[in-house]
Amino acid sequence: MKVNIFTEKLNTKIYGQNTLLYESLESTNKKMIEDLNIGVKLEEGSVYIALVQTSGKGSYGNKWESNNNLGLWFSILVYSPYKKQALSFLPGIALSKCLREKYNVNAHVKWPNDVLVANKKISGTLIQVTPIENRNACIIGTGINLYQTKEDFDLSIRDKATSLYIESNKKIELDIFYKDLISYFEDIYTGEKGLADYFIEYSKMIGKTIKARKDNIEIYAEVKGITEEGYLQVEVDGKLETWISRASLDIDTNY
């Protein structure tokens, strides 16, 4: 597979125009950070794609099953100063919008950075920031399950994970799907509408009661809203709380 198939007829001005393709990497995030730190010059919107990731990770050190060629595993670079918004929402919003409009799959975003179809996870994002010269480089790593059948998932996650193939019974060419997604990414990031507003549009959480484990205690919370910065506003036992990050939180996907 040649990298030019990912850039030919790519309908973006910036994002994805510089795309590097690797047969196998430990992690696209790790490789991009290493390259930046040794002085490799990468422009805004550069993308690393790995056909296989041998050590893919999700948020908070969780393992992401990407040691296969069954998904789209990639990282995209955004430099500061970027909008004072929740960049963790960006890939999930772009993916949800793309899946709904292009592939008739009713995907929705789960705070802070997952994408679900019904109550099963199809995508997750890990964002890492590294200082480069006088600015920060924000590396947005995303994994999307595309071609898995149910049997491809480990038994431990089989009832919690899904793929585009499972949901649509279609196997979309990797480069076609990638170009669709990056186009949505650029349109959303460079547009006027705020990411928090997009989150409300593409999430099913607002107004719902969710179950979560917070500091190893099971609680129920009613989701009241989202802040511009991406913090979740909830009501727990009649008291309003603002959840800033998912650290010490495990939110159930059934809501």
N, C-alpha and C positions, 0 to 999 in steps of 0.2 A: 504494500500500500504506500503510495507516494503522497507527500504532504500537500502537493499542489491541488489535489482534489478537494482539500478543505478550504482553499482560498479562491479557487476559480469560481467566478460568478457569485462571490460572497457579497451580499447586499448590505454592507456596512461601510462607514467612512474610516473608522479607527479600529474598533474592537474586532480582534481576530485576523486583522490584515497581516500581522506577523505571527504566524502559527508554526510551531515546531512539533514534529511528530516523532515519538520514540516507540520502538517495539516493546520495550520493557523498562520500567523504572521502579525503584522502591516507592517513590511518591512524587507526583508532579509538583506539589508544594515544596517538598524538600529540595528537589533539583533546581527549581526556580530561585529559591532563597540562596542556595549554594552559589549559583551562577552570579546573582546580584552581588553577593559578598566578595567574590573574587574579581569583580570589576567588569563583568559582562554587561554591555549596554543594551538594555531592553526598553523599548518605547511603551508608552501608555497603551493598554489593550493587548499586549503580547499574550499569547496563549501557548501553554505546553499541553500536549495530549499524549497519554501513554495507552497503548493498546492493552497492556497488562501492567498492573501495579502490584508489586510483591509485598509491600508493607503499607497498604492504604490505611489511613486513620480518619475517624470522624471526630466530632467534638469531644473534648474532655478525655482524649486518649482512647476512645472506643474504637474497636477494630471495624474497618469497612471492607466487606468482601469484594475485592476488585482484582484478585489474582487470577483473572480470566479475561477473555475477550468478549464478554457478554454485555458490556455497558460502555458508556462514555465517561472516561476518567480524565479530567482536565483541570488546569489552573489558569486563571486570568489575572493580569496585573493591572492594578489601579493605583496611581500615585496620589498623594496628598498635594495641595489641599483638595479633598473631595467634599461632597455635600455633607453637612452635619446630619446625616441620616443613618439608619441602621443598614449598613451594607450587607449584613447577614441575610436580610430579606431579599436582596436583589436577585440572586440565582433562582431562588424558589418562586418568586413572583414571575420572573421570565419563563421558567419552566411550566408553571401552572397555566399561564396565559397561552403559551405555545401548545401545550397538550390539549387544552380546551378548544382552541380555535383551529389548530391544524390537524389534530388527531382524534377529536371527539372523545377525549378521556377527561372525566370530571375531576381533575386534580385540585388540591387545595393546600395552602401553606399552614404548617403547624409551627407555632412559636418555639424557638427563635429562627430555625433555619432548615427545617425538614419539609418535604413535600409528600403528601399522602394521597392515595386513591382509596376512597372509603376510609377504612382505618388501617391501611397497610402502607408501609413506607416504600416509596419509589426513588427517593433522592435525599441526599444530605450534603451539607456544606461545612467546610472547615476554613476559617479565615485566620491568617497569620500576618503579623506586621513586622517589618524589619526596617531599620533606619538606613537610608542610602543618601550619602552626602548631606544636603540640607533639607531633605524631605523624607517622608515615610513611604515605603512601598507596601501596599496591601495586596497580599496574595490570596485570591479567593478560589479555593479548591472545591470542586463539586464532583460527586459521583452520581450517575444516573443509571438505573437498571433498565436495560433495553431488551435483551434477548433471552433472559432466563425463563425456563419453565419452572413450575413449582418444585420439581425434583432437584433443580440446580441449587436451591437454597438449603443451607444446613437445617437439620431438623429443629434446632433451637430457635430459628427465626422464620421458619416456613409459614407460620400463621400470622407473621407480622410484616412480611416483605412481599413486594410485587414488582412487576416489570411492565414495560410498554407492550411487550408481546402477550403477556397474560391478559392485559386489560383490553387490547385491541385485536388480538390474533393476527397482527401484522409484523413483519420484520422489515423495518425501515433501514435503508442504507445509512451507515454511520455518518458519512460526510453530509448527506442530505439533512439528517436530523441536526447535526452540529450547526450547519449554516442557518437553519431555521431558528435554532435557539439563540445563537449569537446575535442575530438580527433583532430578536425581541429584547435581549439584554441591552443592546445599544439604544434602542428606541426608548426603553424605560429609564435607563440611567441618564440619558441626555435630555429627556423630556421635562416638562414643567410639573407634572403631577408628583406629589411626594410619595416616598416609599411607604410611609405609614398609611396613607390613603389607599394605596394599592393593596397593602396587607388586609385592610378591612374588607376590600372588595373580593379578595381571593382566599380569605380564611373563613372557616366555619366556626371559629372559636368564640367570636364576639357574642355575648349574651348567653353562652352555654355554661353549664356547670361541668367542670373538669375534675378528674381525680388525679392527684399527684402525691408523690412522696417527697416531702421537704425535710431535709435534715433527718432522714430515715423515719419520719412520722407520716402516716397516711392522712391526707387532708382532702377536703372538697372545697373548690373555689369557683365562684361565678366570675367569668371574664367580663369586665366592664368596658375595656377599651385598650388602646395602644397609644403611647406617646410618640412624638416626632422622633425622639432618639431611639425608639424601638423597645421601650420598656413596657412590660405587660401590666395592666392595671386590673386588679382582682379584688373580690370581696371574700373574706374568710371569717366565718363566725360573726358576721355583722360588722367587721372592721375592714377598711380599705387598705390594701397593700400594693406596693409597686415592686414587681419582680424585675430586677436589672439584668440578670443573666441566668443561664440554666444550671449554673454550678449549685450543687446540693439539691437539685430538682430533677425529678423523673416524672414527666407528664404522660399520663395514659393516652393512647390514641383513640379511645372510644369516647366520643362526645357528640 
